[in-house]
């Protein structure tokens, strides 16, 4: 009986050319991204300036490196795909450019910032094609978090924090007199100001929670549930934080948690809450590599691998 001899077949010329085309397409896409950021330098700089002066949006400096890291992590998978440009997307790119112009004329800065980031995704889609664009869907969408957006949520967040704190104090048995976002208890005066709204915690939680959901889960349902929790938990946690700060000040005779120390307590509390959220989320993680190893052990092929105004809160 003749034993078949395995022969390694070298990739054909067309396959090699397609891979070379994908590399060239990747370099072209990178060049176009840089060109977009330079061409719309005023909008780009408006984002950078906000990142640098606002602690709430300082995370913007990390978004592009995070997205690049996610793309680099898929380099082996992307190496199996071929770049097939999609000229139809140029129409989408033109619409985004025109929308940017309208936003500029209307002086709506945040809108123009979203349009510039969206142009980056559209350019990658047009140059590399549907297949690669779909594989990069999350890293490209994640870039939208670089836009300093969220100030519109400050008033409702302030109202929620004030409502939560006052209600919790009343349930505790402490008399409260409230006028708007200012309230008085027997030990002193307090107010819920912009820094106490919890927007900073909310944005940080959503940014980290979205990244965690993408890296930890495979099913869309679990990812969406965890992302929803990353929005709900910090809002509730900020209400609890405000209540605990008021109680700390009240029980200490307004000696503790009435200055910069209450901000420090807030970040420590937020860090603990996020740690607990990630810890609970880890119980439902979907480790793809582990599942693949189990399948191979069973002999089953998976087929692929992948002050006067009161003390602010």
Beta strands, then each sheet from edge to edge (+ up, - down):
strand 1: 177-179
strand 2: 182-185
strand 3: 188-191
strand 4: 311-312
sheet 1: 1+ 2- 3+ 4+
end
